[in-house]
Amino acid sequence: MKLNLFDSHVHTAHSFDARDGIGEICAHALDHGVMGVAITDHYDCDMVEKCHCQEIQKTFRELPACQEAYKNRLRITKGIELGQGQAAPDVAEAILREGGFDVVLGSIHSAGPCLDISEVDFNDPAVRVSDILGYYFQAVYDMAVWGNFDVMAHLGYPERYIWGKYRIPVNFTPFEELIQETLRRLVDTGKGLEVNTSGYRQGLGKTIPVTRILQRYYQLGGRIVTLGSDAHRKEDVASDFGVAMDLLTGIGFEYFAFYRQRQPVMLKLI
């Protein structure tokens, strides 16, 4: 059994697409040998109303009591999954001014303005996969340049749906330059890269990002990786972390990180 299990990407019922409350999540984590969780409910900056992102205020209100209840037993940190921050920087900066965050995940969910990739029907002949991927990887790069986050979440997210749901093969090769420049930007600015394990349980059979991208991040000098289940129900907290940890050590990583007061804390991969 792996040790040092810290899940840096967990959603509560205050995310529009999640199920369980903070207390249920924390109880499950403690019962399953997890040392800590970052509560990172959705805040899609260009779709605040559509995705009911105002609900995150309930998370912020509930978090201190839960932290106190689990004090010295489970580390519970305050996070946020900040979607499309570069597309609506004023909205992003307003929520971040609330302060007290331990970790800010930067993510891209969109296939176009106010359109989530999960909403796209990839069986529709009018939908061009290459156009969706082009929009996505340009947005990811733009977010990396904007830079008001700590960790880039699920780099390669569209494959979760294009292949994981629709079984349409995905080719990232035409976007290799954008991916490489994004990784360089992360390394140069000291940003972390998330190893998202949701792909193992959502039809991909691999992490997001894929191994090749993690290897390139390492080759470029990146050493700050976090582990995130992207759990939307308590049962998925820290799921498949053992497999992901073995993957990381195979690449050459010796440590992974969780964040406290927006600074990485390194944990041994054991």
C-alpha positions as CSV (number, residue, x, y, z in Angstrom):
1,M,0.0,0.0,0.0
2,K,1.3,3.5,-0.9
3,L,1.9,6.1,1.7
4,N,1.7,9.9,1.7
5,L,-1.6,9.9,-0.1
6,F,-2.7,13.5,-0.7
7,D,-5.4,14.2,-3.1
8,S,-5.1,17.8,-4.5
9,H,-8.3,17.8,-6.7
10,V,-11.6,17.0,-5.0
11,H,-15.1,18.3,-5.6
12,T,-18.0,18.5,-3.2
13,A,-21.7,18.8,-3.8
14,H,-21.2,22.5,-4.2
15,S,-19.7,21.8,-7.6
16,F,-22.6,21.5,-10.1
17,D,-21.6,18.0,-11.3
18,A,-20.6,16.5,-7.9
19,R,-22.5,14.5,-5.3
20,D,-21.2,14.4,-1.7
21,G,-20.7,16.9,1.1
22,I,-17.3,17.8,2.6
23,G,-18.0,15.8,5.8
24,E,-18.7,12.6,3.8
25,I,-15.7,13.1,1.7
26,C,-13.4,13.7,4.6
27,A,-14.8,10.7,6.5
28,H,-14.2,8.4,3.5
29,A,-10.7,9.8,3.0
30,L,-9.7,9.2,6.6
31,D,-11.1,5.6,6.6
32,H,-9.1,4.8,3.5
33,G,-5.6,5.9,4.6
34,V,-5.5,9.3,2.9
35,M,-3.4,11.9,4.7
36,G,-5.0,15.0,3.1
37,V,-7.4,16.4,0.6
38,A,-7.6,19.8,-1.2
39,I,-11.2,20.8,-1.7
40,T,-11.2,22.4,-5.1
41,D,-14.8,23.1,-6.2
42,H,-15.4,24.5,-9.7
43,Y,-15.3,28.2,-10.6
44,D,-15.5,28.5,-14.4
45,C,-14.8,32.2,-14.8
46,D,-16.5,32.6,-18.2
47,M,-19.5,30.5,-17.1
48,V,-20.2,31.5,-13.5
49,E,-24.0,31.6,-13.8
50,K,-24.3,28.6,-16.1
51,C,-22.3,26.4,-13.8
52,H,-23.7,27.7,-10.6
53,C,-20.2,28.7,-9.4
54,Q,-21.6,30.9,-6.7
55,E,-22.2,27.7,-4.7
56,I,-18.4,27.7,-3.9
57,Q,-19.2,30.3,-1.2
58,K,-20.9,27.5,0.7
59,T,-17.8,25.5,0.5
60,F,-15.7,28.3,1.9
61,R,-18.2,28.7,4.8
62,E,-18.3,25.0,5.7
63,L,-14.5,24.4,5.3
64,P,-13.3,25.8,8.7
65,A,-15.6,23.6,10.8
66,C,-14.5,20.5,8.9
67,Q,-10.9,21.4,9.3
68,E,-11.4,21.8,13.0
69,A,-13.3,18.5,13.3
70,Y,-10.5,16.6,11.6
71,K,-7.6,18.5,13.1
72,N,-4.5,16.3,13.6
73,R,-6.2,13.4,11.7
74,L,-6.7,14.7,8.1
75,R,-5.2,17.7,6.4
76,I,-7.9,19.6,4.6
77,T,-6.8,22.5,2.5
78,K,-8.7,25.3,0.8
79,G,-8.5,25.2,-3.0
80,I,-10.4,26.1,-6.1
81,E,-10.5,24.8,-9.7
82,L,-10.3,28.0,-11.6
83,G,-11.6,27.4,-15.1
84,Q,-10.8,29.7,-18.1
85,G,-9.2,32.4,-15.8
86,Q,-7.4,33.9,-18.8
87,A,-10.7,34.3,-20.6
88,A,-12.2,36.4,-17.8
89,P,-9.3,37.7,-15.7
90,D,-11.4,40.3,-13.8
91,V,-13.7,37.5,-12.6
92,A,-10.8,35.3,-11.7
93,E,-9.0,38.0,-9.8
94,A,-12.1,39.0,-7.9
95,I,-12.6,35.5,-6.5
96,L,-8.9,35.1,-5.8
97,R,-9.0,38.3,-3.8
98,E,-11.1,36.5,-1.2
99,G,-7.8,35.0,-0.1
100,G,-6.9,32.1,2.2
101,F,-6.3,29.7,-0.7
102,D,-3.8,26.9,-0.3
103,V,-4.0,25.8,-4.0
104,V,-5.4,27.3,-7.2
105,L,-5.8,24.8,-10.0
106,G,-5.8,26.3,-13.4
107,S,-8.0,24.4,-15.9
108,I,-9.5,24.6,-19.3
109,H,-12.9,22.9,-19.9
110,S,-14.1,24.9,-22.9
111,A,-14.4,24.0,-26.6
112,G,-15.4,27.5,-27.4
113,P,-16.8,30.6,-25.7
114,C,-19.1,29.4,-22.9
115,L,-19.2,25.8,-24.3
116,D,-17.9,23.0,-22.1
117,I,-16.2,20.1,-23.9
118,S,-18.4,17.7,-22.0
119,E,-21.4,19.2,-23.9
120,V,-20.1,18.6,-27.4
121,D,-21.6,15.8,-29.4
122,F,-18.5,14.4,-31.1
123,N,-20.7,12.1,-33.3
124,D,-22.1,15.2,-35.0
125,P,-20.5,15.4,-38.5
126,A,-20.4,19.1,-38.1
127,V,-18.0,18.9,-35.1
128,R,-14.3,18.9,-36.2
129,V,-12.1,17.3,-33.5
130,S,-9.1,19.2,-34.8
131,D,-10.9,22.5,-34.3
132,I,-11.8,21.6,-30.7
133,L,-8.3,20.5,-29.9
134,G,-6.8,23.6,-31.5
135,Y,-9.1,25.9,-29.4
136,Y,-8.3,23.9,-26.3
137,F,-4.5,23.8,-26.6
138,Q,-4.4,27.5,-27.5
139,A,-6.5,28.3,-24.4
140,V,-4.2,26.2,-22.2
141,Y,-1.1,28.0,-23.5
142,D,-2.8,31.4,-23.0
143,M,-3.7,30.4,-19.4
144,A,-0.1,29.4,-18.8
145,V,1.0,32.9,-20.0
146,W,-1.6,34.5,-17.8
147,G,-0.3,32.5,-14.9
148,N,-2.5,33.4,-12.0
149,F,-2.7,29.8,-10.7
150,D,-0.5,27.3,-9.0
151,V,-1.0,24.0,-10.8
152,M,-2.2,23.2,-14.3
153,A,-5.0,20.6,-14.0
154,H,-5.7,17.7,-16.4
155,L,-3.6,18.9,-19.4
156,G,-5.2,17.0,-22.3
157,Y,-8.7,17.1,-20.9
158,P,-10.6,16.7,-24.2
159,E,-9.4,13.1,-24.6
160,R,-11.5,12.2,-21.6
161,Y,-14.6,12.7,-23.9
162,I,-13.3,12.3,-27.4
163,W,-11.8,8.9,-26.8
164,G,-13.0,8.0,-23.3
165,K,-16.7,8.5,-24.2
166,Y,-17.0,8.5,-28.0
167,R,-14.1,6.2,-28.9
168,I,-12.8,8.6,-31.5
169,P,-8.9,8.4,-31.8
170,V,-7.1,11.5,-30.6
171,N,-4.0,12.9,-32.2
172,F,-2.1,15.6,-30.3
173,T,0.8,15.8,-32.8
174,P,-0.5,18.9,-34.7
175,F,-0.5,20.8,-31.4
176,E,2.9,19.6,-30.2
177,E,4.5,23.0,-30.4
178,L,1.8,24.6,-28.3
179,I,2.1,21.7,-25.8
180,Q,5.9,22.1,-25.6
181,E,5.6,25.9,-25.1
182,T,3.0,25.4,-22.4
183,L,5.3,23.0,-20.5
184,R,8.2,25.3,-20.8
185,R,6.1,28.2,-19.5
186,L,5.1,26.0,-16.5
187,V,8.7,25.1,-15.7
188,D,10.0,28.6,-16.2
189,T,7.4,30.1,-13.9
190,G,7.6,27.4,-11.2
191,K,4.1,26.1,-11.8
192,G,3.0,22.6,-10.9
193,L,1.6,20.0,-13.3
194,E,-1.3,17.8,-12.1
195,V,-1.3,14.0,-12.6
196,N,-5.1,13.5,-12.9
197,T,-6.1,9.9,-12.3
198,S,-9.7,10.2,-13.6
199,G,-8.7,8.7,-16.9
200,Y,-8.3,5.3,-15.3
201,R,-12.0,5.2,-14.3
202,Q,-13.5,7.1,-17.2
203,G,-12.5,5.0,-20.2
204,L,-9.0,6.2,-21.0
205,G,-7.0,3.7,-19.0
206,K,-4.3,6.3,-18.4
207,T,-3.5,9.5,-16.6
208,I,-4.3,13.0,-17.8
209,P,-1.8,14.2,-19.1
210,V,-0.5,11.1,-20.8
211,T,2.9,9.7,-19.9
212,R,4.7,11.3,-22.8
213,I,3.7,14.8,-21.6
214,L,4.8,14.0,-18.1
215,Q,8.1,12.8,-19.4
216,R,8.7,16.0,-21.4
217,Y,7.8,18.1,-18.3
218,Y,10.5,16.2,-16.4
219,Q,13.0,16.5,-19.2
220,L,12.5,20.3,-19.2
221,G,13.3,20.4,-15.5
222,G,9.8,20.3,-14.1
223,R,9.7,18.6,-10.7
224,I,6.4,19.9,-9.1
225,V,3.7,17.4,-9.8
226,T,0.5,16.9,-7.8
227,L,-1.9,14.0,-7.6
228,G,-5.5,14.7,-8.3
229,S,-8.4,12.2,-8.5
230,D,-10.8,14.8,-9.8
231,A,-13.3,13.0,-7.5
232,H,-16.9,14.1,-7.8
233,R,-18.0,11.5,-5.3
234,K,-16.4,10.3,-2.1
235,E,-15.5,6.8,-3.4
236,D,-13.1,8.2,-6.0
237,V,-10.9,10.2,-3.6
238,A,-7.3,9.1,-4.2
239,S,-8.4,6.5,-6.6
240,D,-5.6,4.8,-8.7
241,F,-2.9,6.8,-6.9
242,G,-0.7,3.8,-6.5
243,V,-0.6,3.3,-10.3
244,A,0.1,7.0,-10.8
245,M,2.9,7.0,-8.2
246,D,4.6,4.0,-9.9
247,L,4.3,5.9,-13.2
248,L,6.0,8.9,-11.8
249,T,8.9,7.0,-10.2
250,G,9.3,5.2,-13.5
251,I,9.8,8.6,-15.2
252,G,12.3,9.7,-12.6
253,F,10.3,11.7,-10.1
254,E,11.2,11.2,-6.4
255,Y,8.6,13.5,-4.9
256,F,5.1,14.9,-5.5
257,A,3.6,18.0,-3.9
258,F,0.6,19.3,-2.2
259,Y,0.2,23.1,-1.6
260,R,-0.1,25.1,1.6
261,Q,-0.6,28.8,1.4
262,R,0.0,28.6,-2.4
263,Q,3.5,27.1,-1.9
264,P,4.4,23.5,-2.8
265,V,5.2,21.0,0.0
266,M,7.1,18.1,-1.3
267,L,6.3,14.5,-0.3
268,K,8.3,11.4,-1.0
269,L,6.8,9.0,-3.5
270,I,6.6,5.9,-1.3
